[in-house]
Amino acid sequence: MLPQHRAPWGQGARRSDLHVEQEAILKAVPEIADYVTALTKHSRKLVVLVLRQLLRFVREYPGDRCWPRCAKRPVMGSTTLTESSA
């Protein structure tokens, strides 16, 4: 891209902090906000793929009774041996 076609530093397109999938999940099931944030921080996979899988699950099971349990559940791989044995 030619320099005259670029926006000056700091004035380019702004990125939002949340992924589009994350916004859709939080809009559909706001009570799992902590779970989604922990999932994005501690996921071993690509965050976008994990969020797409969760979004698909949210869309397939709207208003399901499992969401309160999901909100209390720790993210897989984010606990240590001392935490799991306590």
PyMOL commands that set and color helices and strands:
alter all, ss='L'
color gray80, all
select helices_A, chain A and resi 3-5+20-28+30-42+47-60+66-72+81-85
alter helices_A, ss='H'
color red, helices_A
deselect
rebuild
show_as cartoon
